[in-house]
Amino acid sequence: MQFVMLAISILILLLLIVKFKVNTFVALIITAFILALLLGMSPMDIPNAVLGDQGVGNILGSNSVIFIFGGMIGRLVADAGGSYRIAKTLINWFGLKRLQWAVLIASFIIGISMIFGVGMVLLIPIVFAVAIEAGVPLLYLGISMTAALSSAQGFLPPQPAPTAVASALGANIGMMLIFGLVVSIITAVVAGPAFTKLAQKYAPDAFQMKTEIKAVGEIKEYDLDKTPSFGLSVLTSVFPLVFMIIATVYKMIYTGGVTPKNPTMFDQVIEFMANPAVAMTIALIFAIFSMGVWQKRTMAQVNESMTQAINAVAGILLIVGGGGALRGVLVTGGVSDQVAKIFTASGSMSAITIIIFAWAVAAILRVAVGSATVAGMTAAGIVTGILAANPGNSMLPVFVALAIGSGSLIASHVNDAGFWIFKEFFDLTVTQTFQIWTVLETIISTVGLAVILLLASIFA
């Protein structure tokens, strides 16, 4: 009966978003309350499950600083010309014959701290200018750009969705970052340069030379001599990752991956620096100087960049919180425990089975709801009980979180904002968008699952 109630709630969510065009965050909160009532939860428990430390507060309370500061770092790098420097430098290094790889690497670096939509807005004009200069179709370079941004968005903290899912499942952020880098790099390569060759064969009409695209608008040029250096731009972009990776590797080598009972002062410092919120705070302070003060930008300009970042991240942040509300009801209402009981009864409790199940749940929700964030957070709520029933494997939550991220990217279509963003920026028809964007996202999802299963078979 609980699964019937869940299905009804998802249908209501779909109707609210697709049919009645209700704001996604509002629709998620309404659906969470409806699901709680359908599950027969006590009215006294519902507000906390939806809005309190079980729901919205559980996700946003610990992650809001990470999301917002990450967006600020990305915007500061972009507005100082750092992103332009990264793209142009790599393109000059790789030359015309390997432009795809230059765009892929530049987009991946920038995509680590830049949410997908903002990354598209930032990079499209640069890539379009390069495409015109090189005499190649925009899509020839754009597929690699999009694959890199989407892969980073799906698998890498401090991106909002993977960070929130990891937090919901209790996965180690540092380990998720290390394995997420492996998964995202492989998926970006396969869905980028490799897929481009295939797409050119079955959808040649999409690869037309265009000298003007309405959605791109004016191409902003920077004087390279007045932009930050390449090394400083890259360092600022990846700075949040540095502390988390160093701390995680240190703990793996010296403490077995756990916090020692009697930590030394150095252990405590490493533990402190490994906290994502601390790492992001330090990284933002560094970005304010490296992309602001040192570039002779006034604090008014720096503050303007950070304000723009908040505006860009706010919508994503609310959707993450709304997804947390739905997750809170799924956990408090017993749905996740019911799923765990079914798995226990079937006897299929291997790590591989759980990972595949998590991926499948996220994939189904992604196709139904459209939003990768909503699909990921809802799937996290459903599989929480399974992980609670398997407490001995500390690596399992990491691979389950990655699998959810992978499943949440599959088969993007007309109910996903990313579908329309891609269509407009590349000036494609709906059919061509299905042929390129939907297939690209599906490749990232399926290849991602294959890589995750391989890693899990070795490390989980």
N, C-alpha and C positions, 0 to 999 in steps of 0.2 A: 504493500500500500504506500510506503514511503517513496518508492520509486515512481509511482503513479503521480503522487503529489509533486515530485520534482519535475516530472515531464510536463505537468500542467503549468507549473511556475515558469519553466523555460519558454513554453508557448506564450504565456502572458507577456514575458519579457520581449519576445520577438514581436508580438502585436504592438506593444507600447513603442518600441523603437522603430520598426519598419512601417507599420500601418499608420500609427498615430503621431509619428515623428517626435516622440517625447525625448527630451535630453537624456543621454545614456546614463548619467549619474543618477538623475531623478528616477529613471525607469528601474535601475538596479535597487535603489532603496525601497521603492514601492514593492517590487517583486520579492525582496527579502522579507518584508513584513507579511506579505500574502503567503509566502512559503511557510513562515513560522506559524501562522494561524492554521494553515492546511495540515501541518504536522502535529497540531494539537499541543503546541508548547504553552506553558503557563504565561498568561499576560504579563506577569511580574518579571519573567525572564527574557521576554522578547526585546525590549529596548537595549539591554546590555549585549544580547547576541548580535543585534543589528548595528548599533552605534557605539557600544562600549568597548571594553578591553577584549571582547571576543570577536568583534566585527571591525568596523571602520577604525576604531582606536588602536586595535591590535596591529594593523598594517601601517597606517599613517603615522602613528605615534613614534615608531622606531625608524621609519624609513623616509619621512618627509624631508629631513635635512639632506639625506643622500640624493634624493630626486632633484630637489631644488638647487643644491650646490653643484651637482653634476651639470645641470642645464646652464647654470651661470658660467662655469668653466668653459663649456663649449661655446657659449655666446661671446665671452671675452676673447677667446682665441680667434673666433670668426671676425669680430668687429675690429680687432687690431691688425687684421690682414694675415694672421698666422695660418689660417686654413688655406688662404690663397697661396701663401708661400709654400706650404706642404705640397699642394697639388701641382703647382708650377715647377717646383724643384724636382719632384719625382718624375714628372712628364719630361723634363729636360734630361734627366739622368737616363731614363729608359729609351728615349727616342721614339720615332714614329712607328717603328715595327712592333714595339712592345707597349703601345699606349694603354691597352686594356689592363696590363699588369700595373702600370703606374697609377691609373685611375682606381683600380681595385685596392691597392695598398693605401693610397691617400684617403679613400673613402672609409676604409677600415679603421685607420688611425683616428680620423675625425669622428667616426660613428661610435667610438667607445664612449664618448661623453656627450654625444649629440643625439637627441631623440629623432626618430625616423623622419617625421614630417619636416622638422627644422633642417635636418641634414639634407633632405631633398631640395628644399628651397635654397639652401646655401650653395650646394654643389652643382646643381643643374646649370646655372649660368656659366660657371667656370668650365664645366665639361662641354657645354654647347660651344663656347668660344674655341676650345681646343679642337673639337670635332670639325668646325668650319675651317680652322687653320690647317688641319691635317687632311681635309677633303674626304672625311668619312661620315656616315650617318650618325646622328646623335645616339640612336639606340645601340649602335655597335659598341660605344663606350658606356652608355647608360645602363646596360644590363649588368656589367661588372660593378658599377657604382651602386646600383640598387641591391645587388646580391650582398655586397659588403655591409651596407647599412642595415639590411634586414637581418643578416646573420648576427651582427653585433647586438641588434635590438632584441633578438630572441634568446641569446645564450649568455650574454656578458653583464654581470654587475659592473658598474653602478646603474645600468639601464633599469627603468622602473619595473617592468614586468618580471624579469628574472630575479631581481632583488626581492621583490614582494613575494614571489613564489618560494624562493629559498627561505625567507623569513617565516612564511606560513608553515613550511615543512620542517623547520629547524635544521636546514642544511648549512654546512660550513661555507660561508661566503668565499673565503680564500680558496678552498678546494674547488668550489664551483667555478671560480674565476680561472683557475689553472686548466681544468678539464674543458671549461667553456671555450677557452682560447683554442684548444685543439679542435673542438667540434666546429666552431665558427670559421676558423681558417679553412678547413677542408670543405665545408659547405659553400663558403664564398667562392672558392676556386671552381668547384664543380658547377655551381649555379651561375657563375660569372663567365669567364673566358671559355670554358668547356661548353656550356649551354648555348652561348652565342653562336658557335659554329653550327649547332643543330638547328637553332631557331632560324638562322639565315636560309636554311634549306627548306623548311616546311612553312615558313611565313615570310617569304622574301618581300612582299609588299609593305611590311612594317618598317623595312630598312631603307627608307627613301631619304635622299638628301634634301634637307630643308635649311633655308637661310634665315627663317624667321618663325618663331613659335610664340603665339600670343601669351600663353601662361608663363613663359620664362621672363618676359619683360626686359627691362634694361639690364645689360650686362655690366656689373660693377667692376671697374678696373682699379687695381692698386699699383702704386709705384713700388716695385720690389725692393728698391734701395731704402724705402721708408717702412718696410714691414719687419717684424721680428725675424731673427735668424731661423733657419730650418730646424736646427737642433733644439733651440729654445721652444719653438712652436710645438714640436713633437713631444718634448719633455713635459710641457704644460698639459698637453692633451692626455698623456698617459700617466701623469703624476699620481692620480688616485690609485692606480693599479700597483704602483711600485711598492708602497708600504704593505699592502695586503699580500702580494706575492712573496716578498721577502720574509714577512712574518710567518706565512704558511709554510714555506720551505724550511725555515729555521725550526719550527715546531715539529715538522715531519722528521727532520734529521736528529734533533737533540732531545725532544720530549715525547717522541712517538705520536705526535699529532694531537696531544691533549695538554691541558694546563696542569703542570705539576702541583702536587699537594703543598709542597714547600718551595714556592718559586723564588728564584734569586731576584735581585733588583733588575738585572738585565732581562730576565723572563717577564717581569711585570711591565717593563718598558715595551718589549716586543708585543705583548698582549694588548697593551694600550694602543700602540700604533696600528695594530691589525684591525681594530674596530673600524668598520666602514665609515661610520659617522666622523670619527676622529681623522681618518685618512682623507675624507672629503673636505673637512674643515681646513686641514693643513694645505691641501691641494688648492683650495679656493684662495687662501691667503697668498700662496705662491703665485697664483694666476693674476691676482689683483696687481702684484708688483711686476711680474714678467710681461703681462699683456696690457698693463695699465701704466703705472708710474714709470717703468723703465722705457716705455714707448712714448713718453711725454704726453700721455693722455691725462686730462684733468680728472679729478674724482667725480665731477659731474658727469663726464662721459662714461666713466667706469660704472657709476650708479645707474646710468641710463641703460647700459648693456645688461646689467643684472636685473633691472626691472623688466626689460623685454624678455629675458629668460624666464622670469616668474610667470609672465603672461603666457608664454609658450608651453610651460610645463604644467600650469594650473589645471588645464583640461585633462591631461593624462593623470595627474595626481588624483583628481576627483574620481575618475573611472577606476583607478586602482583601489581607492577607498570604497567605492560602490561594490567592486568585486569582493573586497574584504568583508563587506556586510553580508553578501550572499554566502561566502565561505563560513562566516560566524554562525549563521543559521544552520548550515549543513552539518557543522560539527556539533553545535549545541543541541540541535534537533535529533541527532542520532543517525543521520543518513550515512555519515562516514563510518560509524561503528557497524551499521548494517552491511555495508560493502565489505568490511573486514571480516564479518561473520561468514558471509558467502564464500569468500576466498578461503577461510579456514576450513569450512565444511567441504570444499572441493578438494582440499589437500594441495592445491597449486599455489605454493607460497614462495617459489624460487624468486630470486632477485630479478631474473630476466622476465619472468611472467608479470611481476608487479610493474616493471618499467614499461613493458608493452601495453599493459592495461592503462597506465597513466597517460601514455602517448595517445592511445585510442580515445580515451575520454576527452582529452583536450582537443583532439582532431574533430570529433563529432560536434563538440560545443562550438568550435571555431567555424565550422561550416554552417551551423544553425544560427549562431548569434552574430558572427562577423568580427567582433573585436577580439584580437589576440589576447589582450589584457584580461577581459572578462572571461574568456575561455580558460586562460591559465589559472586565474584565481578560483574559479568554480571547480576546476579539476583538482586543484590543491585541496579544497575542502572535502571533495569526495574521497581522495586517497589518504587523507590524514590518518584515518582509523587503521588502514593497512600498515602504515609505517609504525604506528603506535604498537601494533601487534608483533612487530619485528624489531625490537629495540637493540639487538646485539650488533647490527651492522651499521657502523657510523657513516660509511660511504654511500649506503643505499639512498638516503634522502638527497644527496648531491645528484646522483644519476636520475632519480625520479624527477627532480626539479628540472634538469636539463631535458628530459623526455617530454615533460609538460610544455616547456618552451618550444620544443621541436614540433609537437602536435598542434600547438596553438598557431602555427604559421601556415598550416596546410590549406591548399585550395581556396585562397582568397578570391571572393567574387563580389557581386554587386552590393552585398550588405556590409562591405568593409570599406571604410574611408580610404584606405591605402589603394584600393582598386581604382578609385576615381582620381586620386592624386597622380597615380602613375599614368593613367589615360590622358589627363590634361597636360601634364608636363612633357610627355613624349608625343602629344598630338596624334593619338591613335584612335581607331574605331573601337567600339565595344568588343567586337569579334577579335581584333588584334590584341586587345588588352587581355582577353582570356587566353589567347595563344601564347603570349609572352609572360605577363605578370602572374597569372594563375598557375601556369606551369612552373615558373621560376620559384614561386613560394612552395609549391608542392615538392620540387626537387630539394630545396633546403630542408624541408620537413622529413622527407624519407631518407635522404642521405644522412641527415643528422641522427635519425633513429638508428641507422646501421652503425654509425661511428660510436654512438653512445652504448649500444649493445656490445660492441667489440671491447670498448674500454671497461664496461661493467664486468664482462667475463674475465677480465684480467685483474681488476682492482676491487671489485665489490664482493 
